[in-house]
Amino acid sequence: MVTAPLPRQRRHETAHYRCLGVGVGPANLSLASLLHDRNEITNLFLDREERFGWHDGQQIPGATLQVSLLKDLVTLSEPTNRFSFLSYLHDQGRIYHFINAQFDAVPRQEFRNYLEWASKTNTNVRFGEEVREVDFDGTSFVVRTSKRTASADNVVVGIGTRPWVPEPARGKLGGSQFHVSDFVSRDRDFAGKRVAVVGGGQSGAEVFLDLISRPIERLPRRVIWISRRHNYFPIDDTPFTNEYFVPSYSDYFFDLDRPARVALNAQNVLTSDGISESTLREIYQRCYARRFVDGADDLFALLPNRTVTGVRADHDAWDLTVEGNDDPGLIEHVESDFVVWATGYRPATADFLSPLEEKLAREGEEYNVDKDFAIRWDGPRDRSVFLQNGVRDQRGLADPNLSLVAWRSQRIMDRLLGVHSNEQLEPFIDWAGKHTTELLDRA
């Protein structure tokens, strides 16, 4: 039997909050979930969209999460919290069905539905309200939205990311050329068409697999998969590699100098941005079946180790100039009717912080944060602007990942409460030489 959802009763509206969140993606939704029953921290989380969304335009059927279901909004910090993924399954009356389904990985659409459930259940989350300006009056932050003016002791920015395309595609996006974030949100007929997919990560792989797996009557004429990487590489999801995605490594990474951090992110990109082995296996098997069983010899072309350097309109099609990475003399032209850019995301710009810009410290293209994810600024220590999912260069590849959302929210909440929660045990790997130093001291 499905239990009734938590009541949507509004708490007493105030004009002042201890914590006001801007944006309601997984990062701020995690913090809102941890704060929901903390009556001593009045809080409100606002999002300009009319309803919750999470990569809705690329929820391709069959796509799955690349992380454990335990890496939800709250479990790794507060396992008994009412907003856990297991609580969602129980609330919806299907926890036994989920267990019996024996999923190797959580369906991404199901996890998206869980996030939406958490946003609807949480009485402190509001949609359809845009934060337009955040200023400081010397005592509190003044937050002006499309519906009100409120004040807050602390502001938490969690506005997520925006689609990114390389320079050759800029100014050319439209009906037949688009970012992967828009792949399923519009009704496009690819049947009998030539489609170029640019990007060698999980998103590009999912689009390529979807296109070559369609029924014969809906099958494209040709699908060309282009990637700058030397091959279609798998994500490294092995146990010791996953120690990059624990809190202590994030703190270790934070203490390194900038050149070391930049180098580590570049070296370890496949720990977070590779392709799931199950997806690669399914793609290879589908390619085998299409070419050798179905006889579709010309259905697909795989072009890794190449960079798209030009995009030109050619009547009703697109002409992509593609150059080889190892051989600059290798120049190819790819003709396509559609171009799908699976080229990732970049942090969204927080234009509403412009009144505070001169007070906020920068490090490269990012705001400079302290260990609690508060932006260093020219203001009182007990008033902070926290930044979620916006400091990859300072916190490592796990920053935009789901792995540490609960821990990061816990650290922010601890700062608001003035406490320090107990951390989990140290990882097996001694990154900072701590144990070696202890042994030398004993000697």
N, C-alpha and C positions, 0 to 999 in steps of 0.2 A: 504493500500500500504506500502511495506517495504521500509524504508528510507535507503539511502546509508550509509555504514559505515564511520566512521571518516577516513580521509585520512591517509595513512601509510607513509607520508613524513617524512624522517629522519631529525631531527634537526641537526644543525651543530655539528659534532663530535668534542669533545675536549679530551684532555689527563687528564684533571683535573675536578673533580666534587665536589660540596658541599656535596652530599650524594650519596653513592654507595651501593646498596642493593645486598646481596648475598642470592639467593633463591627466587623463585616466587611461593609461596603458598598463601593462603588467607591472611596471616598476612602482608607480604611485598607487595602483590598486593593491599591491602588496602592503605598502605602508598604511593605506586606509583600512585594510583588513586587520592589521596588527593593532591599530589605534581604535577600532570600533568600540570596544568595551572599556577603553581607558577614559573614564569620565573626567579625569583630571586634566586631560589634554583636549580641549575643545578643538574640533577639526572639521574642515570642509574641503572637498576635492571637486574641482570644476573641469569640465571639458567642453570645448566649443561645438563638438559634433552633437547631433540630435540623439544619437544612440551609440552604444558601444560598438567598436569594430576592432578587429585584429587581423591584419593581412587578409581582409575579406576578398580582395580582388585576386588572390592567388591561392585560394583554398581548393586546390585541385583534388578531385576524388582519389582516395588512396594514399594521399600524403600523410606522413607521420612525423611525430616529434623526434628530434635527435638527442633528447635528454630524458632522464628518468622521470616517471610520473611523480616521484618524491620532490622534484624540483618545481613545486607549484608556488603559490603565492606565500605560503606560511609555514609549511611542514618542517623545513630545515631549521627554523628558528623557534617555532611554537607548534609542536605536533598535535596538540589538542585543540587548536584554534578552529572555530566553526567554519572558516572559509577555506578549508583544505579541499584538495581534489577528491579525497575519499568521502568527505562530508557532502560534497556535491553529488557524487554517485548515490550515496545513501538517501539524500534528500529527494532525488529524482526516482527512487525506487528501483534502481537497476544495478546495484552493487554486485549482486550474485551473477547477473548476466555478464557484467564486465569481467569478473573473475573467470567465468566459464568460457568466455571468448578467447582467452589465452593470447591476447595480443602480444606480439614481439615488441611493439612500440605503440604508444598512445596515438590514435588517429588525431591529426592536427585539428580537424573540425570539432572533434569532441573537446579538445582542450580549449579551443576558442569558445565553445558553448559554456564550458566551465567558467571561463573568465567573465563572460557576459552575465552568467548567473550571479557571480560574486558582485558585479557592479550593480545589478538590480536589487540584490538583497541588502546591500550596505546602505543604510539610511543617510550616510554622510557624503554620498557621491551624487553629483548632479550633472546632467548633460544639457546641451543647448545653451550654455552660458560661456561666452568668450572672455578671457582675461585680456584686457587691452593695454593695461599699464600698471607697473609696480613701482612705487616711489617710496621714499623714507622721510618721515616728518621729524626725525630726531628722537622719537620714542618708539614708533611702530612703523611697519610697512603699510602703506596705503595702496590697496588693491582696487582698481577700477575695472569693472566688467561691463558687459553689455546689458546687465540688469541691475547692478547695485554698485555701491562703494563700501568696502569693508576694510578693516584693519587687521593686522596679524603680527604676532611676535616673530613668527618664522614662516618662510615661504619655501615650498619644495617644488622644484621644477622637474617635471617628468613628461615632457612633450614628445618624447620618442624620436623617430627618425623620419627622413623624407627620401623618396626615391632618387637615385643618382644615375646619371648616364654620362659617358665620356664626351669630350668636346665635339667629335664628329656628328653626334646625334642631337646636340642642343639646337633648339629652334626648329626642329624638324618633326617633333612628335605630333601625332594626330591619329586619324582613324586607322591607318594601316601600319603605323610605326609607334610603338608604345613600350612602356616599362612593364616588367613582369607583374608588378603590383596591380595592373589593370587587366590581367590576362582573362579572368573569368567574369569580370564585372560587366562586360558588354557582350552582346550577341554578335559574334563574328563567325562567318562561314569560311573555314579553311579548306573545304573540300576542293580538290583539284588545283590548289594554289601552291606556290613555292613560299616556304617560310624559313627565314633565317633566325636562329636562336643564338644570341651573343651572351656568353658568360658560362664559366665552367664550374660553378658551385652547385649547391643542392637545388636552387630554384631553376637554374638552367636545365639541370638533369630532369627535374619533374616535368617541365614544359616539353622537353624533347620526348620523354617517355609517353606523355599524354598524347602528343601529336601522332606518333608512329603506332599507337595502340588503338586508334579509332577504327570503327567499323569501315568496311570497304567503301561504302557510299559517302562516308564523311572523311575519308583519308586525304591528307594533302598530297599533291603530286610529288613534292620533294621537300625534305626537311634537312637543313644544313645547320650543324651545331659547331659554333666557332668559340674557341677559348684561347686566352693568352697563356694559360698554363701549358706545360710541356705534354701533359696527358690529362685524362679525366681521373683525378686522384681521389681516393677515399678519405673520409674524415678519420683522424686518428683518435679512436675512442677506447684505447687500451688503458688498463688501470693506472700505470705510472704517469701517463700523459694526463689523465684526469686529475692528477694532483695540481695541475695548473688552475683548476677550477674549484679551489678551496679557499676559505678566507685567509689563511696564513700566507699563502702564496701571493694573494692580492696585496697584502701588507708588505711582503718582501719586495714585490715588484715596485710598489709605491716609493720605497726608500732608495731605489737605484737612481743613478743619474740619467738624464734624458737620452743620451746616445745609446746607453745599454738597453733602455726600455724600447726605443725605436727598433733596435736590432732584434730583440727578442720577439716582438710582435711580428716582424717580417719573417723570421725563421720558423715561427710556430703557427702560421696562419691556418694550416690544415687541421689543427686541433679544434678549430671552431667553424671553419668554412670549407671543409671537404664534403664529399658526397657520401651518403650512407651506403655501406656495402650492399645492403639488400636492394637499393635502388640501382646501383651499378650492375648487379647480377641480373636484375629484371630487364634492364636496358639491353644488355648483351644477349640475353635469351630472346628478347623480342626482335632484335636485329637479325639473329640467326633465323628465327621463324619467318620473318618477312622476306629475307633474301633467298633462303634455301628451301623453305617449305612453300611459301606463297608465290615465290618467283618474282617478287617486287625488287628487281635488281637495282633500280635507280631511285628507290624511295628516300634514302638518306645518304648524307655525306658527313663524315666526322673530320673536323679541321682544327685540331688543337695546335698549340705553339704558334699562334698567329694573332695579329692585332689588327682590328679594324681602324684604318687611318683616314677613311673618307666615306661619306654617304652622299649620293647624288640621286636626285629624282630623275627617272628615265621613263617618260610618258606616265603610265599608270603603275609603274613598278619602281623598285629601288635598286641602285647599283652600288654595292659595297666594295670599296677598295680594301683588300686584305693583304698585309705584308707578313712575311715569315720572320719570326723572332731571331732565329739563328742565322738565316740567310737573308739579308736586306734586299738582295736581288730577286727574291721570290715575291712577286706581286701577282695577286689573283683578283679577279672581279667576280663577285657573287651576285647574281641577279635574283631578286625575290619580290614577291607580291606583298609580303608582310615581314616586319622585323620586330622581334621580341627582345628587348634589352633586359637580360637577367644580370644586371651589373651592380646590384647591391644598394645600400642605403648609406646616408650620412646623417649625423645629428641635425635635427631641425633647429632653425635659428629662433632664439628667444627675443624677438623684437620688443616684447612688452617690458623687458628689463632696460630699455634704452635710457630712462631717467636715472638709472643707477650706474650706467656704464663706466663713468669716470671713477667710481668707487670700487669697482670689481676688478680683481687681479686676473691677468691672462697668462697662459703658458702656451705659446704657439697659437694654434687655432682654437684652443679650449680655454674655458675658465679654469683658473688654478684653484684646486680644492685642498682642504686639509684632510686628515685621516678619517674624519667623520662625514666626508663628502660635502662639507660646507664651503662655499666659495670664499676665499680669502678676500677681505674687503676692508675699507676704511669706515668702520662703524663699530658699534658695541659688540662685545663678545657674546652676549646673551641674545643677540638678534642675528639671525642667519638666513641666507638663501642657500638651500641645499640643492644639489644637482644630481639627478638620477640618469643613468644611461647616457652620459655625455663626456666621459673622461677616459676613453679607451687608451689614449697615449700615456695616461698617468696610472691607470689601474689594470691595464692589460686586456687581453682578448676576452676575458670573462665579463667585462663591464657591460656590453650590450647583450650578453647571453642570459638565458633564464636561470643559469646555475646559481647565481649569487643574489638574486633579487630579494629573497627573504632575509638573508644575512645583512645586506646593505640597508634594508628597511629597519631591521633590528638595531643597527648601529645608529641610524638617524633617530629612531625612537629613544634609544638610550641617552643620546645627547639631549633630547627634549626633556627627559625625565631626570637627567643628572645622575644616572647610574651606569654601571658597567656590567653587562651580562657575562656569564661564564661562557668562554669559548669552548668549542669541541677540542678533543685531544689533537696534539701536533700530528702532521702527516708523517708518513714513513721517511720521506725525503727531507734531509736537512739542507735547506736552501742557503741559509745564512751562516753556516758553520757554527751554530749555537752549541750543538752537542760536543763538537770537537774542542771548542773553547773551554767548555765545562771540564772535559777530561784533562786538558792541559793544566787547568787551574788546580785540579785535584792532585795531579802529579807534582 
